Amino acid sequence: LLSAFIYFNCTGNLFLSGLHRTICRRPQTLLQGRAPLRLQFRSKKSRVRLEEEERKTRNRTVLTYIAAAGVGMIGLSYAAVPLYRLYCQATGLGGTAVAGHDSSVVEHMSPVKERVLKVTFNADTHASIQWNFRPQQSEIYVVPGETALAFYKAKNPTDKPIIGISTYNVVPFEAGQYFNKIQCFCFEEQRLNPHEEVDMPVFFFIDPEFDSDPRMARVNTITLSYTFFEAKEGQRLPLPGYSYQPQ
């Protein structure tokens, strides 16, 4: 009996101690299993947050590029008309008289005496301006390589000051590259006080190369035409050689 008791006691203690160790280890195992889940959840949240920040950064970058492109397009649209006008003045495209010749060019020109050209003058006013505008001469005769002077007259018949600005072209359009203006009043604001009247000179010449261009062989008449508009903020002048469509 004593030996059996001792055996039972020993095995029972061993059993109880083993059960205790099993019970005590189980919470630790559960805790050890839960810790990685929390870490995974936190890392997933961090990864989602980083991806969201990267997406927002990309969106801001794209919006910045779009805004810059929009501003650039607006700037180009505003600059297109004056740039095209300068190009026309430099090349004579669209019936625009060529500008920018210095006095040395005029001094060394050789007039083509046997080629006489008739230059006629035309004046128009847009409905936006209440001016009286007309050429003081209907026509003059010139030869290529010789300077000429013509005058226009403008009057403001109203009781308020008006600022005007003019555009011009040459007909036929192909002759525009040979029509050189030394001095004129085009594309410059002109202010006329109430009932004021002024003379506006145009100093020009026909390039001597006009006579050697086969396209100009049958051209004997050139028309210089001016149109005045009231100068207003945001006013869009017509491009040389094209019809004007009011807004």
GUFIKE-243960 format. One record per residue (C-alpha): residue in one letter; x, y, z. Coordinates in steps of 0.5 Angstrom, whole numbers. Layout:
{r 'a'; {X; Y; Z}}
...
REM end
This chain:
{r 'l'; {0; 0; 0}}
{r 'l'; {6; 5; 2}}
{r 's'; {9; 3; -5}}
{r 'a'; {2; 4; -8}}
{r 'f'; {1; 11; -5}}
{r 'i'; {8; 13; -6}}
{r 'y'; {7; 11; -14}}
{r 'f'; {0; 15; -14}}
{r 'n'; {3; 21; -11}}
{r 'c'; {9; 21; -15}}
{r 't'; {5; 20; -22}}
{r 'g'; {-1; 25; -19}}
{r 'n'; {4; 30; -18}}
{r 'l'; {8; 29; -25}}
{r 'f'; {1; 29; -28}}
{r 'l'; {-1; 35; -25}}
{r 's'; {5; 39; -26}}
{r 'g'; {5; 37; -33}}
{r 'l'; {-2; 40; -34}}
{r 'h'; {0; 46; -30}}
{r 'r'; {6; 47; -35}}
{r 't'; {1; 46; -41}}
{r 'i'; {-4; 51; -38}}
{r 'c'; {1; 56; -37}}
{r 'r'; {4; 55; -44}}
{r 'r'; {-2; 56; -48}}
{r 'p'; {-4; 63; -46}}
{r 'q'; {4; 65; -48}}
{r 't'; {3; 61; -54}}
{r 'l'; {-4; 65; -56}}
{r 'l'; {0; 71; -54}}
{r 'q'; {6; 69; -59}}
{r 'g'; {1; 68; -64}}
{r 'r'; {-3; 74; -64}}
{r 'a'; {3; 79; -63}}
{r 'p'; {5; 78; -71}}
{r 'l'; {-2; 79; -73}}
{r 'r'; {-2; 86; -70}}
{r 'l'; {4; 88; -73}}
{r 'q'; {2; 85; -80}}
{r 'f'; {-4; 90; -79}}
{r 'r'; {0; 96; -77}}
{r 's'; {5; 95; -83}}
{r 'k'; {-1; 94; -87}}
{r 'k'; {-4; 101; -85}}
{r 's'; {3; 104; -86}}
{r 'r'; {3; 101; -93}}
{r 'v'; {-4; 104; -95}}
{r 'r'; {-2; 110; -92}}
{r 'l'; {4; 111; -96}}
{r 'e'; {1; 109; -102}}
{r 'e'; {-5; 114; -101}}
{r 'e'; {0; 119; -100}}
{r 'e'; {4; 117; -106}}
{r 'r'; {-2; 117; -110}}
{r 'k'; {-4; 124; -108}}
{r 't'; {3; 127; -110}}
{r 'r'; {2; 124; -117}}
{r 'n'; {-5; 127; -117}}
{r 'r'; {-2; 134; -115}}
{r 't'; {4; 133; -120}}
{r 'v'; {-1; 132; -126}}
{r 'l'; {-5; 138; -124}}
{r 't'; {1; 142; -124}}
{r 'y'; {3; 140; -131}}
{r 'i'; {-4; 141; -133}}
{r 'a'; {-5; 148; -130}}
{r 'a'; {2; 150; -133}}
{r 'a'; {0; 147; -140}}
{r 'g'; {-6; 151; -140}}
{r 'v'; {-3; 158; -138}}
{r 'g'; {2; 156; -143}}
{r 'm'; {-3; 155; -148}}
{r 'i'; {-7; 162; -146}}
{r 'g'; {0; 166; -147}}
{r 'l'; {1; 163; -154}}
{r 's'; {-6; 165; -156}}
{r 'y'; {-5; 172; -154}}
{r 'a'; {2; 172; -157}}
{r 'a'; {0; 169; -163}}
{r 'v'; {-3; 175; -166}}
{r 'p'; {3; 180; -165}}
{r 'l'; {8; 175; -167}}
{r 'y'; {4; 173; -173}}
{r 'r'; {3; 181; -175}}
{r 'l'; {11; 182; -174}}
{r 'y'; {12; 176; -178}}
{r 'c'; {8; 179; -184}}
{r 'q'; {11; 186; -183}}
{r 'a'; {18; 182; -184}}
{r 't'; {16; 178; -190}}
{r 'g'; {10; 181; -193}}
{r 'l'; {5; 175; -192}}
{r 'g'; {-2; 177; -193}}
{r 'g'; {-1; 183; -196}}
{r 't'; {2; 187; -191}}
{r 'a'; {7; 192; -192}}
{r 'v'; {14; 190; -190}}
{r 'a'; {17; 195; -185}}
{r 'g'; {24; 196; -181}}
{r 'h'; {28; 198; -187}}
{r 'd'; {34; 203; -185}}
{r 's'; {36; 210; -189}}
{r 's'; {42; 206; -192}}
{r 'v'; {37; 202; -196}}
{r 'v'; {34; 208; -199}}
{r 'e'; {40; 211; -200}}
{r 'h'; {43; 206; -205}}
{r 'm'; {37; 204; -208}}
{r 's'; {36; 205; -216}}
{r 'p'; {30; 207; -219}}
{r 'v'; {27; 203; -224}}
{r 'k'; {25; 209; -229}}
{r 'e'; {21; 205; -234}}
{r 'r'; {16; 202; -229}}
{r 'v'; {11; 206; -227}}
{r 'l'; {6; 204; -222}}
{r 'k'; {0; 207; -220}}
{r 'v'; {-2; 207; -212}}
{r 't'; {-9; 208; -210}}
{r 'f'; {-11; 209; -203}}
{r 'n'; {-17; 207; -199}}
{r 'a'; {-19; 209; -192}}
{r 'd'; {-25; 205; -188}}
{r 't'; {-27; 206; -180}}
{r 'h'; {-30; 200; -176}}
{r 'a'; {-37; 201; -173}}
{r 's'; {-34; 201; -166}}
{r 'i'; {-31; 208; -168}}
{r 'q'; {-34; 215; -169}}
{r 'w'; {-29; 218; -173}}
{r 'n'; {-28; 221; -180}}
{r 'f'; {-22; 218; -184}}
{r 'r'; {-20; 219; -191}}
{r 'p'; {-14; 219; -196}}
{r 'q'; {-12; 226; -198}}
{r 'q'; {-10; 224; -205}}
{r 's'; {-14; 218; -209}}
{r 'e'; {-8; 216; -212}}
{r 'i'; {0; 217; -214}}
{r 'y'; {5; 215; -219}}
{r 'v'; {11; 212; -217}}
{r 'v'; {17; 208; -220}}
{r 'p'; {20; 202; -216}}
{r 'g'; {26; 204; -212}}
{r 'e'; {23; 211; -211}}
{r 't'; {20; 214; -204}}
{r 'a'; {14; 217; -204}}
{r 'l'; {10; 221; -199}}
{r 'a'; {2; 220; -198}}
{r 'f'; {-3; 223; -193}}
{r 'y'; {-9; 221; -189}}
{r 'k'; {-14; 225; -185}}
{r 'a'; {-17; 223; -179}}
{r 'k'; {-23; 227; -175}}
{r 'n'; {-26; 226; -168}}
{r 'p'; {-33; 229; -169}}
{r 't'; {-36; 227; -162}}
{r 'd'; {-35; 231; -156}}
{r 'k'; {-31; 226; -152}}
{r 'p'; {-24; 224; -153}}
{r 'i'; {-23; 217; -157}}
{r 'i'; {-17; 213; -158}}
{r 'g'; {-16; 209; -165}}
{r 'i'; {-12; 204; -168}}
{r 's'; {-11; 202; -175}}
{r 't'; {-9; 196; -179}}
{r 'y'; {-7; 196; -186}}
{r 'n'; {-6; 191; -192}}
{r 'v'; {-4; 192; -199}}
{r 'v'; {-7; 189; -206}}
{r 'p'; {-5; 185; -209}}
{r 'f'; {-3; 181; -203}}
{r 'e'; {3; 178; -207}}
{r 'a'; {6; 186; -208}}
{r 'g'; {6; 187; -200}}
{r 'q'; {13; 184; -200}}
{r 'y'; {15; 189; -204}}
{r 'f'; {11; 195; -201}}
{r 'n'; {16; 198; -196}}
{r 'k'; {14; 203; -191}}
{r 'i'; {19; 208; -187}}
{r 'q'; {14; 211; -183}}
{r 'c'; {6; 210; -182}}
{r 'f'; {1; 211; -176}}
{r 'c'; {-1; 203; -177}}
{r 'f'; {-2; 199; -170}}
{r 'e'; {0; 205; -166}}
{r 'e'; {-6; 208; -161}}
{r 'q'; {-8; 215; -164}}
{r 'r'; {-12; 220; -159}}
{r 'l'; {-16; 225; -162}}
{r 'n'; {-19; 230; -157}}
{r 'p'; {-27; 232; -159}}
{r 'h'; {-27; 235; -166}}
{r 'e'; {-20; 235; -167}}
{r 'e'; {-17; 234; -174}}
{r 'v'; {-10; 231; -176}}
{r 'd'; {-6; 229; -182}}
{r 'm'; {-3; 222; -182}}
{r 'p'; {3; 221; -186}}
{r 'v'; {5; 215; -190}}
{r 'f'; {12; 215; -192}}
{r 'f'; {14; 209; -197}}
{r 'f'; {17; 206; -203}}
{r 'i'; {17; 200; -208}}
{r 'd'; {23; 195; -207}}
{r 'p'; {26; 195; -214}}
{r 'e'; {26; 188; -214}}
{r 'f'; {19; 188; -216}}
{r 'd'; {21; 189; -223}}
{r 's'; {24; 183; -223}}
{r 'd'; {19; 178; -220}}
{r 'p'; {15; 175; -226}}
{r 'r'; {9; 175; -222}}
{r 'm'; {9; 182; -222}}
{r 'a'; {9; 183; -229}}
{r 'r'; {2; 185; -230}}
{r 'v'; {1; 188; -224}}
{r 'n'; {1; 196; -225}}
{r 't'; {-4; 198; -219}}
{r 'i'; {-3; 197; -212}}
{r 't'; {-8; 199; -207}}
{r 'l'; {-6; 201; -200}}
{r 's'; {-12; 200; -195}}
{r 'y'; {-12; 203; -188}}
{r 't'; {-18; 201; -183}}
{r 'f'; {-19; 205; -176}}
{r 'f'; {-22; 201; -170}}
{r 'e'; {-23; 204; -163}}
{r 'a'; {-18; 202; -158}}
{r 'k'; {-21; 198; -153}}
{r 'e'; {-18; 193; -147}}
{r 'g'; {-18; 186; -150}}
{r 'q'; {-19; 189; -157}}
{r 'r'; {-17; 184; -163}}
{r 'l'; {-15; 187; -169}}
{r 'p'; {-16; 183; -175}}
{r 'l'; {-10; 179; -178}}
{r 'p'; {-7; 182; -185}}
{r 'g'; {-10; 180; -191}}
{r 'y'; {-16; 176; -187}}
{r 's'; {-23; 179; -186}}
{r 'y'; {-25; 182; -180}}
{r 'q'; {-31; 178; -176}}
{r 'p'; {-33; 182; -170}}
{r 'q'; {-34; 179; -163}}
REM end
